[in-house]
Amino acid sequence: MTSDVAAGLIEPYLCDDDVDRIIKWTKATITRIQEYMAEGNPGAEEMSGYWMQSQKTIPKWLEVMRHVHFLSEDEMRVVAKRPEHRFGIFYTTLYLQPTTYIEWETKKFVENGGKLMKQRVENLQEVKSMGFDIIVNCSGLGSRELVGDREVFPTRGQIIKVECPKLKYFFIDDLYYALLK
Ligand SMILES: Cc1cc2nc3c(=O)[nH]c(=O)nc-3n(C[C@H](O)[C@H](O)[C@H](O)COP(=O)(O)OP(=O)(O)OC[C@H]3O[C@@H](n4cnc5c(N)ncnc54)[C@H](O)[C@@H]3O)c2cc1C
């Protein structure tokens, strides 16, 4: 499960082709994480930081972020680290440690009468024949085989945890990101 290893920054990255739907989902996600936080659960908090760009992009989903601020030339001189960092945006979003959150959602689901079955599904007809009214396909990369979705493909990602008390803000560019936690 990819969700179990994600770094957990809430940012609708590379999703601009269906932006209104993505904004709706992001708002719903933020509301849900706020409910999770309100119960005092671990691993979720606000996180502010810098997104450095080589080409200026102002995605519509920034409207969901807080404290959005386009960096001035003076700020860029301080924050930019590489020649490709030609534009910068500061904003505040949420960070969510996925493993503990998935445990919480699973518990809520079961408490509300949900039943869990763990098995490999070869095709959706197999699930339909079990008599469910609604089937939600959230098989991630498995969709390639399950429903022949060739638009889904794996990309490389590696998280390295380092001790760095100096880091106070997240830092994202086209190739890397550094998050707090
Ligand atoms: C290192 C790394 C860091 C990342 N950091 C971030 C981040 O900071 N922020 C962010 O938003 N995203 C991040 N991502 C991306 C994010 O993790 C994924 O986009 C997300 O987890 C995908 O979730 P999903 O539910 O679609 O798929 P998954 O979490 O992969 O879940 C799919 C599930 O379907 C099951 N499945 C598949 N096929 C079948 C089948 N035939 N029968 C039964 N079950 C099946 C799988 O076993 C799995 O449990 C990161 C990814 C990586 C690898």
The ligand as a Gaussian input file, in Angstrom:
#p B3LYP/6-31G(d) Opt

LIG

0 1
 C        7.962000       7.929000      -0.974000
 C        6.615000       8.548000      -1.287000
 C        6.261000       9.769000      -0.728000
 C        5.010000      10.343000      -1.002000
 N        4.674000      11.533000      -0.415000
 C        3.448000      12.082000      -0.607000
 C        3.062000      13.289000       0.046000
 O        3.816000      13.878000       0.818000
 N        1.800000      13.777000      -0.202000
 C        0.940000      13.117000      -1.047000
 O       -0.201000      13.586000      -1.222000
 N        1.289000      11.973000      -1.683000
 C        2.515000      11.450000      -1.475000
 N        2.862000      10.293000      -2.126000
 C        1.906000       9.690000      -3.058000
 C        0.846000       8.919000      -2.291000
 O        1.470000       8.038000      -1.376000
 C       -0.039000       8.100000      -3.260000
 O       -0.538000       8.927000      -4.279000
 C       -1.221000       7.504000      -2.500000
 O       -0.775000       6.797000      -1.358000
 C       -2.034000       6.576000      -3.387000
 O       -3.093000       6.091000      -2.596000
 P       -4.109000       5.052000      -3.155000
 O       -5.123000       4.828000      -2.083000
 O       -4.578000       5.480000      -4.512000
 O       -3.221000       3.725000      -3.404000
 P       -2.576000       2.705000      -2.353000
 O       -2.277000       3.358000      -1.022000
 O       -1.424000       2.049000      -3.058000
 O       -3.727000       1.667000      -2.089000
 C       -4.146000       0.760000      -3.084000
 C       -4.581000      -0.510000      -2.371000
 O       -5.251000      -1.339000      -3.309000
 C       -4.808000      -2.681000      -3.124000
 N       -4.993000      -3.408000      -4.386000
 C       -4.457000      -3.133000      -5.592000
 N       -4.871000      -4.017000      -6.514000
 C       -5.702000      -4.881000      -5.867000
 C       -6.461000      -6.036000      -6.277000
 N       -6.443000      -6.473000      -7.545000
 N       -7.222000      -6.686000      -5.334000
 C       -7.242000      -6.251000      -4.053000
 N       -6.547000      -5.160000      -3.610000
 C       -5.788000      -4.501000      -4.508000
 C       -3.335000      -2.539000      -2.719000
 O       -2.881000      -3.714000      -2.059000
 C       -3.413000      -1.331000      -1.795000
 O       -3.725000      -1.724000      -0.474000
 C        4.103000       9.687000      -1.853000
 C        4.459000       8.435000      -2.418000
 C        5.692000       7.878000      -2.123000
 C        6.039000       6.517000      -2.714000

